[in-house]
Amino acid sequence: MSAVANDIALGIVRKRAEEDRERLQQEIIGMQRSLLAELSTPLIPIRDGIVVMPLIGTMNEERAAQMLETLLKGVIASCARVAIVDITGVPAVDAQVANMLILAAHAVKLLGTEIVITGIRANVAQTLVRLGVDLQGIVSRRDLKSGIEHAEKLSSRMTRPKHDQRS
């Protein structure tokens, strides 16, 4: 009888150990996903009041949400006057990515920060037009270099006293 009881007890212990291992494995996977999401949407301060978010790879709903959260928190934390979102590394822009960019632009503007979208290639521009995306009021530049130049001009205008602002 004691052998049967030992087998049952051992089975219970093994079952609990397996459940604990599974739970721990899921926690590790969750932490890795969180870290990967953080690393895949960096916000880089490049000048006083200017931040850049380079996007690389395919964008999906989860990455878009992470991007928006990182961008908004970073703009607030850094007191950025201009945020540049560079999509050079995004291979294709679909309706979801286009909507995410528009949402990000409007949200950042509500915080008092100007936004510049860079990296819009010819095929991306064609896609945006075909999708009927309205980029009215959103500044875009072909590449990051020209986006940074534009951001510096915007930032310097925003820091001058009102009586000294020149166009």
Steps between C-alpha positions, in 0.01 A plus 500: 500500500781740581650447154170611343487805729859585411421473130197727540701753705782491247249553217354802680846649560595448135171656383556809719862528386386481137233768561758724674745451213229586246400814695862611531557439130197717413628778730840490329340514155286796611805688632693427180210628287483815709874558472495434126214747454694763695812443293310502172359850556783713638459875545835669453569859607724653232496866601351702779125483436521256206442124516507234227315170490637273227257225407645182353321191376138410456250693707205321654234614744706408808812681375291801397353526849847464656635764263225745589544445874880537482471810284250677724680414825835599347374832365365589843809381690745679270290816454558456127390780273538282188466123455622327186354160409722338238335222298796434269532149649132410461482285185134567421235741613145372513183660633585390855847660496363814333228534764756445776717781360205737482389409852853553631528835322174630643575372851846660501358829372248499786800501734635813330773321309549521125544174312698426185457171314813400307599216271204522267618332181325515163320167548385606848372833366306315228349267759396790724332676207329177386369443854368856509704584809461866595836631617370857511689689769763228544851594391683233304851484359656248266789402728616531859768758416250746355261422785766590756580823313130591500465410869796722590339795320168434673666462838702820468185694404317353798772604745534862383309765692168579330609853404806353321329227295588516131378273225 
